[in-house]
Amino acid sequence: MFKKILITTDGSALSTQAAKAGVAFAHSVGAEVVALHVQQPFLDSISYEALSDAYSINHVDYQKVLAEQAEQFLQPIVAEGEQLKVPVKTRSIYDANVAHNIVKVAEQEDCHLIFIGSHGRSGLSLLLLGSVAAKVIPLSHISVMVYRVQEAKKK
């Protein structure tokens, strides 16, 4: 049923935990994986010129840093795929609309399932921080599996 699964990551430890669970799920159903990181530009919300003057960076340098970061964030998914012998293709997109791009890439890659982690926020933190998973579900025309990540217990 699920032959190609889109797995997303934002590079956080919890997102990586969910992504590895996604690769394990892909392995269990005999699917291949498309691993995706959507790079969110912070420059859209502040003056690029002010940032450029203050930190002596330019658009090309910034894009290069983001590309290197995306590769770093996607690497654990690739490594998990190699370990479990699951084919993994990586993609990264540079756009502020994360949910829209997750759905768009899933459609472009002919995926049968979007596997996405959720922190399980509720109340005010959900309202303030939002939930990419909650935004993906109504946008997607394919199935979405939401994996609840487990935060480490604080001592």
Residue frames as a rotation matrix with the C-alpha (Angstrom) as fourth column:
MET 1
0.563 0.827 0.000 0.00
0.827 -0.563 0.000 0.00
0.000 0.000 -1.000 0.00
PHE 2
0.874 -0.366 -0.321 2.71
-0.273 -0.914 0.300 2.50
-0.403 -0.174 -0.899 0.99
LYS 3
0.687 -0.636 0.351 5.53
0.724 0.563 -0.398 2.17
0.055 0.528 0.848 -1.52
LYS 4
-0.350 -0.775 0.526 7.04
0.602 -0.616 -0.507 5.65
0.717 0.139 0.683 -1.11
ILE 5
0.563 0.498 -0.659 6.97
0.823 -0.267 0.501 7.62
0.074 -0.825 -0.560 2.13
LEU 6
0.121 -0.464 0.878 7.87
0.097 -0.874 -0.476 11.27
0.988 0.143 -0.060 2.63
ILE 7
0.413 -0.099 -0.905 9.62
0.907 0.138 0.399 11.82
0.085 -0.985 0.147 5.96
THR 8
0.585 -0.131 0.800 10.20
0.078 -0.973 -0.216 15.36
0.807 0.188 -0.559 7.18
THR 9
0.182 -0.538 -0.823 12.80
0.983 0.132 0.131 16.77
0.038 -0.832 0.553 9.55
ASP 10
0.913 0.027 0.406 13.57
0.031 -1.000 -0.002 20.15
0.406 0.015 -0.914 11.02
GLY 11
0.057 -0.998 -0.028 16.90
-0.083 0.023 -0.996 18.95
0.995 0.060 -0.081 12.36
SER 12
0.083 0.016 0.996 15.90
-0.958 -0.273 0.084 18.89
0.273 -0.962 -0.008 16.03
ALA 13
-0.876 -0.429 0.218 16.54
-0.480 0.814 -0.327 15.85
-0.037 -0.391 -0.919 18.21
LEU 14
-0.288 0.854 0.434 12.80
-0.210 0.386 -0.898 15.17
-0.934 -0.350 0.068 18.46
SER 15
0.530 0.446 -0.721 12.33
-0.768 -0.107 -0.631 15.48
-0.359 0.889 0.286 14.71
THR 16
-0.345 -0.748 -0.566 15.25
-0.862 0.491 -0.123 13.11
0.371 0.446 -0.815 14.14
GLN 17
-0.779 0.158 0.607 13.65
-0.309 0.745 -0.591 10.65
-0.546 -0.648 -0.531 16.56
ALA 18
0.278 0.960 0.018 10.43
-0.342 0.117 -0.933 10.76
-0.898 0.253 0.360 14.52
ALA 19
0.360 -0.196 -0.912 12.32
-0.933 -0.067 -0.354 10.47
0.008 0.978 -0.207 11.23
LYS 20
-0.745 -0.665 -0.051 14.15
-0.659 0.746 -0.097 7.35
0.102 -0.039 -0.994 12.39
ALA 21
-0.440 0.695 0.568 10.80
-0.097 0.592 -0.800 5.84
-0.893 -0.407 -0.193 13.41
GLY 22
0.499 0.623 -0.603 9.57
-0.628 -0.220 -0.747 6.71
-0.598 0.751 0.281 9.92
VAL 23
-0.180 -0.652 -0.737 12.45
-0.941 0.332 -0.063 4.84
0.286 0.682 -0.673 8.31
ALA 24
-0.892 -0.099 0.440 11.74
-0.294 0.867 -0.401 1.84
-0.342 -0.488 -0.803 10.54
PHE 25
0.078 0.986 0.148 8.09
-0.214 0.161 -0.963 1.99
-0.974 0.044 0.223 9.45
ALA 26
0.393 0.002 -0.919 9.17
-0.909 -0.146 -0.390 2.20
-0.135 0.989 -0.055 5.79
HIS 27
-0.679 -0.711 -0.181 11.35
-0.720 0.694 -0.027 -0.86
0.145 0.112 -0.983 6.34
SER 28
-0.680 0.442 0.585 8.45
-0.150 0.697 -0.702 -2.78
-0.718 -0.565 -0.407 7.88
VAL 29
0.421 0.906 0.038 6.19
-0.077 0.077 -0.994 -2.15
-0.904 0.415 0.102 4.88
GLY 30
-0.034 -0.541 0.841 8.89
0.810 0.477 0.340 -2.44
-0.585 0.693 0.422 2.19
ALA 31
0.893 0.415 0.175 8.73
0.443 -0.741 -0.505 1.22
-0.080 0.528 -0.845 1.15
GLU 32
-0.246 -0.912 0.329 11.35
0.875 -0.355 -0.331 3.67
0.418 0.206 0.885 -0.02
VAL 33
0.320 0.267 -0.909 11.80
0.784 -0.614 0.095 7.08
-0.533 -0.743 -0.406 1.59
VAL 34
0.078 -0.302 0.950 11.97
0.544 -0.786 -0.295 10.66
0.836 0.539 0.103 0.43
ALA 35
0.020 -0.170 -0.985 13.55
0.967 -0.248 0.063 12.67
-0.255 -0.954 0.160 3.25
LEU 36
0.201 0.188 0.961 12.70
0.600 -0.800 0.031 16.38
0.774 0.570 -0.274 3.26
HIS 37
-0.256 -0.219 -0.942 13.97
0.845 -0.523 -0.108 19.43
-0.469 -0.824 0.319 5.08
VAL 38
0.489 0.440 0.753 12.24
0.706 -0.707 -0.046 22.75
0.512 0.554 -0.656 4.41
GLN 39
-0.548 -0.772 -0.323 14.63
0.835 -0.479 -0.271 25.61
0.054 -0.418 0.907 5.09
GLN 40
0.588 0.802 -0.107 12.81
0.809 -0.582 0.088 28.55
0.008 -0.139 -0.990 6.57
PRO 41
-0.276 -0.699 0.659 14.31
0.622 -0.653 -0.432 31.92
0.733 0.290 0.615 5.66
PHE 42
0.129 0.287 -0.949 14.53
0.927 -0.376 0.012 34.23
-0.354 -0.881 -0.314 8.63
LEU 43
-0.829 -0.539 -0.148 15.63
0.440 -0.793 0.422 37.06
-0.345 0.285 0.894 6.39
ASP 44
-0.424 0.748 0.510 12.08
0.596 -0.194 0.779 37.52
0.682 0.635 -0.364 5.11
SER 45
0.542 0.737 -0.403 11.03
0.763 -0.232 0.603 38.91
0.351 -0.634 -0.689 8.48
ILE 46
0.445 -0.439 -0.780 13.93
0.405 -0.679 0.613 41.30
-0.799 -0.589 -0.124 9.01
SER 47
0.835 -0.179 -0.520 15.84
-0.488 -0.679 -0.549 43.72
-0.255 0.712 -0.654 6.87
TYR 48
0.789 -0.574 0.222 18.35
0.615 0.739 -0.275 41.80
-0.006 0.353 0.935 4.78
GLU 49
0.399 -0.653 0.643 20.43
0.160 -0.641 -0.751 44.92
0.903 0.403 -0.152 4.31
ALA 50
0.523 -0.179 0.834 20.70
-0.795 -0.456 0.400 45.52
0.309 -0.872 -0.381 8.05
LEU 51
0.865 -0.196 0.462 21.69
-0.079 0.855 0.512 41.92
-0.495 -0.480 0.724 8.66
SER 52
0.709 -0.606 0.361 24.14
0.628 0.308 -0.714 41.97
0.322 0.733 0.599 5.78
ASP 53
0.369 -0.564 0.739 25.80
-0.271 -0.825 -0.495 45.15
0.889 -0.018 -0.458 7.07
ALA 54
0.587 -0.064 0.807 25.92
-0.809 -0.084 0.582 43.90
0.030 -0.994 -0.101 10.64
TYR 55
0.551 -0.297 0.780 27.25
-0.213 0.853 0.476 40.41
-0.807 -0.428 0.407 9.94
SER 56
-0.194 -0.670 -0.717 28.96
-0.865 -0.228 0.447 40.81
-0.463 0.706 -0.535 6.57
ILE 57
-0.502 0.107 0.858 27.00
0.298 0.953 0.055 38.02
-0.812 0.284 -0.510 4.92
ASN 58
-0.612 0.368 -0.700 25.44
-0.770 -0.477 0.423 37.94
-0.178 0.798 0.576 1.50
HIS 59
0.406 0.914 -0.001 22.62
-0.876 0.389 -0.284 35.96
-0.259 0.116 0.959 -0.02
VAL 60
0.384 -0.336 -0.860 24.95
-0.488 0.717 -0.498 33.41
0.784 0.611 0.111 -1.64
ASP 61
-0.724 -0.684 0.085 26.76
-0.398 0.313 -0.862 32.74
0.563 -0.658 -0.499 1.66
TYR 62
-0.391 0.671 0.631 23.46
-0.835 0.030 -0.549 32.40
-0.387 -0.741 0.549 3.48
GLN 63
0.614 0.632 -0.472 22.13
-0.782 0.570 -0.254 29.92
0.109 0.525 0.844 0.92
LYS 64
-0.051 -0.735 -0.676 25.36
-0.384 0.640 -0.666 27.90
0.922 0.226 -0.315 1.19
VAL 65
-0.830 -0.214 0.515 25.05
-0.547 0.136 -0.826 27.70
0.106 -0.967 -0.230 4.97
LEU 66
0.067 0.947 0.313 21.42
-0.889 0.199 -0.412 26.58
-0.453 -0.251 0.856 4.67
ALA 67
0.546 0.094 -0.833 22.34
-0.644 0.684 -0.344 23.90
0.537 0.724 0.434 2.12
GLU 68
-0.518 -0.799 -0.304 25.06
-0.315 0.509 -0.801 22.55
0.795 -0.320 -0.515 4.42
GLN 69
-0.680 0.348 0.645 22.65
-0.687 0.004 -0.727 22.61
-0.256 -0.937 0.237 7.35
ALA 70
0.417 0.879 -0.232 19.99
-0.903 0.371 -0.217 20.74
-0.104 0.300 0.948 5.35
GLU 71
0.181 -0.445 -0.877 22.51
-0.425 0.769 -0.478 18.05
0.887 0.459 -0.050 4.44
GLN 72
-0.838 -0.508 0.197 23.45
-0.351 0.227 -0.908 17.72
0.417 -0.831 -0.369 8.12
PHE 73
-0.345 0.800 0.491 19.78
-0.836 -0.024 -0.548 17.45
-0.427 -0.600 0.677 9.16
LEU 74
0.577 0.613 -0.539 19.01
-0.808 0.525 -0.267 14.83
0.120 0.590 0.799 6.49
GLN 75
-0.304 -0.849 -0.432 22.10
-0.736 0.498 -0.459 12.69
0.605 0.178 -0.776 7.20
PRO 76
-0.696 0.030 0.718 20.59
-0.573 0.579 -0.580 10.73
-0.433 -0.815 -0.385 10.14
ILE 77
0.439 0.896 0.072 17.71
-0.592 0.349 -0.726 9.65
-0.675 0.276 0.684 7.91
VAL 78
0.472 -0.379 -0.796 20.11
-0.752 0.300 -0.588 8.52
0.461 0.876 -0.143 5.20
ALA 79
-0.610 -0.779 0.145 22.21
-0.721 0.471 -0.509 6.63
0.328 -0.415 -0.849 7.78
GLU 80
-0.310 0.600 0.738 19.12
-0.560 0.512 -0.651 4.93
-0.768 -0.615 0.178 9.24
GLY 81
0.702 0.572 -0.425 18.07
-0.656 0.286 -0.699 3.97
-0.278 0.769 0.575 5.72
GLU 82
0.025 -0.788 -0.615 21.48
-0.777 0.372 -0.508 2.48
0.629 0.491 -0.603 5.00
GLN 83
-0.741 -0.322 0.590 21.38
-0.659 0.520 -0.544 0.52
-0.131 -0.791 -0.597 8.24
LEU 84
-0.137 0.802 0.581 17.90
-0.282 0.530 -0.800 -0.88
-0.949 -0.274 0.154 7.53
LYS 85
-0.844 -0.283 0.457 18.52
0.343 0.370 0.863 -1.19
-0.413 0.885 -0.215 3.77
VAL 86
0.355 0.935 -0.019 15.77
0.710 -0.283 -0.645 1.29
-0.608 0.216 -0.764 2.92
PRO 87
-0.333 -0.461 0.823 16.38
0.892 -0.436 0.117 3.44
0.305 0.773 0.556 -0.18
VAL 88
0.318 0.369 -0.873 16.43
0.669 -0.740 -0.069 7.13
-0.672 -0.562 -0.482 0.79
LYS 89
-0.120 -0.257 0.959 16.29
0.818 -0.574 -0.051 10.11
0.563 0.778 0.278 -1.55
THR 90
-0.264 -0.009 -0.964 16.89
0.780 -0.590 -0.208 13.54
-0.567 -0.808 0.163 0.01
ARG 91
0.045 0.317 0.947 15.30
0.724 -0.664 0.188 16.87
0.689 0.677 -0.259 -0.86
SER 92
-0.391 -0.035 -0.920 15.56
0.745 -0.599 -0.294 20.33
-0.541 -0.800 0.260 0.62
ILE 93
0.167 0.565 0.808 13.40
0.813 -0.542 0.211 23.32
0.557 0.622 -0.550 -0.17
TYR 94
-0.834 -0.415 -0.364 13.99
0.541 -0.743 -0.394 26.97
-0.107 -0.526 0.844 0.70
ASP 95
-0.379 0.784 0.492 10.62
0.095 -0.495 0.863 28.54
0.921 0.374 0.113 1.51
ALA 96
-0.803 0.083 0.590 8.78
-0.562 -0.435 -0.703 30.02
0.199 -0.897 0.396 4.47
ASN 97
0.212 0.968 0.134 5.63
-0.976 0.203 0.078 27.92
0.049 -0.147 0.988 3.98
VAL 98
-0.706 -0.620 0.343 6.72
-0.667 0.745 -0.025 24.60
-0.240 -0.246 -0.939 5.47
ALA 99
-0.217 0.696 0.684 3.39
-0.085 0.685 -0.724 22.75
-0.972 -0.216 -0.089 5.43
HIS 100
0.703 0.493 -0.513 2.60
-0.498 -0.175 -0.849 23.72
-0.508 0.852 0.122 1.84
ASN 101
0.080 -0.774 -0.628 6.02
-0.975 0.071 -0.211 22.54
0.208 0.629 -0.749 0.67
ILE 102
-0.659 -0.221 0.719 5.77
-0.462 0.873 -0.155 19.22
-0.594 -0.434 -0.678 2.49
VAL 103
0.272 0.858 0.435 2.53
0.035 0.443 -0.896 18.48
-0.962 0.258 0.091 0.63
LYS 104
0.687 -0.047 -0.725 3.95
-0.680 -0.393 -0.619 19.82
-0.256 0.918 -0.302 -2.65
VAL 105
-0.368 -0.906 -0.209 7.06
-0.930 0.361 0.073 17.61
0.010 0.222 -0.975 -2.50
ALA 106
-0.465 0.285 0.838 4.97
-0.184 0.895 -0.406 14.57
-0.866 -0.343 -0.364 -1.53
GLU 107
0.660 0.752 0.009 2.89
-0.084 0.086 -0.993 15.13
-0.747 0.654 0.120 -4.67
GLN 108
0.462 -0.560 -0.688 5.95
-0.886 -0.316 -0.339 15.79
-0.027 0.766 -0.642 -6.88
GLU 109
-0.593 -0.799 0.097 7.61
-0.804 0.594 -0.022 12.59
-0.040 -0.091 -0.995 -5.66
ASP 110
0.019 0.724 -0.689 4.43
-0.567 0.576 0.589 10.48
0.824 0.379 0.422 -5.99
CYS 111
-0.925 -0.339 0.173 4.52
-0.310 0.409 -0.858 9.56
0.220 -0.847 -0.484 -2.30
HIS 112
-0.225 0.851 -0.475 1.77
0.243 0.521 0.818 7.43
0.944 0.068 -0.324 -0.78
LEU 113
0.641 0.359 -0.679 2.23
0.722 0.020 0.692 8.67
0.261 -0.933 -0.246 2.79
ILE 114
0.090 -0.596 0.798 3.60
-0.286 -0.783 -0.552 11.65
0.954 -0.178 -0.241 4.67
PHE 115
0.414 -0.082 -0.907 5.26
0.794 0.519 0.316 10.63
0.445 -0.851 0.280 7.95
ILE 116
-0.046 -0.340 0.939 5.67
-0.075 -0.936 -0.343 13.60
0.996 -0.086 0.018 10.27
GLY 117
-0.527 -0.224 -0.820 6.60
0.761 0.306 -0.573 14.03
0.379 -0.925 0.010 13.91
SER 118
0.307 0.626 0.717 4.61
0.011 -0.756 0.655 16.03
0.952 -0.193 -0.239 16.42
HIS 119
-0.777 -0.601 0.188 5.65
-0.116 -0.156 -0.981 17.40
0.619 -0.784 0.052 19.79
GLY 120
-0.221 0.791 -0.570 2.08
0.815 0.471 0.338 17.05
0.536 -0.390 -0.749 21.03
ARG 121
-0.992 -0.128 -0.018 1.73
0.120 -0.858 -0.499 20.68
0.048 -0.497 0.867 21.98
SER 122
-0.071 0.997 0.032 -1.59
0.899 0.050 0.436 21.92
0.433 0.059 -0.900 23.18
GLY 123
0.503 0.402 -0.765 -3.15
0.768 -0.613 0.183 25.04
-0.396 -0.680 -0.617 24.57
LEU 124
0.809 -0.162 -0.565 -1.15
-0.176 -0.984 0.031 28.25
-0.561 0.074 -0.825 24.44
SER 125
-0.238 -0.971 0.032 2.06
-0.257 0.095 0.962 26.68
-0.937 0.221 -0.273 23.11
LEU 126
-0.275 0.231 0.933 0.13
0.832 0.543 0.110 25.24
-0.481 0.807 -0.342 20.14
LEU 127
0.767 0.641 0.019 -1.47
0.585 -0.688 -0.430 28.62
-0.263 0.341 -0.903 19.50
LEU 128
0.668 -0.555 -0.496 1.82
-0.387 -0.828 0.406 30.53
-0.636 -0.079 -0.768 19.71
LEU 129
-0.360 -0.925 0.119 4.17
-0.437 0.279 0.855 28.03
-0.825 0.256 -0.505 18.09
GLY 130
0.276 0.539 -0.795 1.77
-0.960 0.117 -0.254 26.36
-0.044 0.834 0.550 15.71
SER 131
0.030 -0.245 0.969 2.02
-0.166 0.955 0.247 22.82
-0.986 -0.168 -0.012 14.49
VAL 132
-0.578 -0.295 -0.760 3.35
-0.785 -0.054 0.618 21.89
-0.223 0.954 -0.200 11.10
ALA 133
-0.963 0.240 0.125 1.63
0.255 0.959 0.122 18.50
-0.091 0.149 -0.985 11.37
ALA 134
-0.207 0.949 -0.239 -1.71
0.513 -0.103 -0.852 20.18
-0.833 -0.299 -0.465 12.07
LYS 135
0.052 0.176 -0.983 -1.24
-0.596 -0.784 -0.172 22.35
-0.801 0.595 0.064 8.98
VAL 136
-0.830 -0.439 -0.344 -0.18
-0.538 0.468 0.701 19.47
-0.147 0.767 -0.625 6.71
ILE 137
-0.726 0.530 0.438 -3.19
0.342 0.831 -0.440 17.26
-0.597 -0.170 -0.784 7.45
PRO 138
0.301 0.941 -0.158 -5.90
0.223 -0.230 -0.947 19.43
-0.927 0.250 -0.279 5.85
LEU 139
0.164 -0.307 -0.937 -3.64
-0.805 -0.591 0.053 20.34
-0.570 0.746 -0.344 2.91
SER 140
-0.757 -0.650 0.068 -2.69
-0.522 0.664 0.536 16.79
-0.394 0.370 -0.841 1.97
HIS 141
0.265 0.803 -0.534 -4.56
-0.959 0.278 -0.058 14.62
0.102 0.528 0.843 -0.51
ILE 142
-0.001 -0.306 -0.952 -2.58
-0.116 0.946 -0.303 11.56
0.993 0.110 -0.036 0.63
SER 143
0.763 0.313 -0.566 -2.46
0.441 0.388 0.809 9.86
0.473 -0.867 0.158 4.02
VAL 144
0.028 -0.720 0.693 -0.53
-0.530 -0.599 -0.601 11.53
0.848 -0.350 -0.398 6.84
MET 145
0.506 0.027 -0.862 0.87
0.609 0.697 0.379 9.55
0.611 -0.717 0.336 9.75
VAL 146
0.382 -0.329 0.864 1.67
-0.563 -0.824 -0.064 11.68
0.732 -0.462 -0.500 12.79
TYR 147
0.168 -0.466 -0.869 4.28
0.593 0.752 -0.288 10.22
0.788 -0.467 0.402 15.12
ARG 148
0.912 0.165 0.375 4.24
-0.191 -0.638 0.746 11.53
0.362 -0.752 -0.550 18.68
VAL 149
-0.007 -0.991 -0.136 7.85
0.015 0.136 -0.991 12.06
1.000 -0.009 0.014 19.72
GLN 150
0.763 0.179 -0.621 8.94
0.565 0.280 0.776 11.32
0.313 -0.943 0.113 23.26
GLU 151
0.444 -0.610 0.656 10.83
-0.477 -0.781 -0.403 14.05
0.759 -0.134 -0.638 25.05
ALA 152
-0.342 -0.659 -0.670 13.56
0.375 0.558 -0.740 12.97
0.861 -0.505 0.056 27.44
LYS 153
0.698 0.601 -0.390 12.42
0.561 -0.121 0.819 13.13
0.445 -0.790 -0.421 31.03
LYS 154
0.153 -0.613 0.775 13.97
-0.346 -0.768 -0.539 15.99
0.926 -0.185 -0.330 32.99
LYS 155
0.004 -0.252 -0.968 15.80
0.736 0.656 -0.168 15.05
0.677 -0.712 0.188 36.16
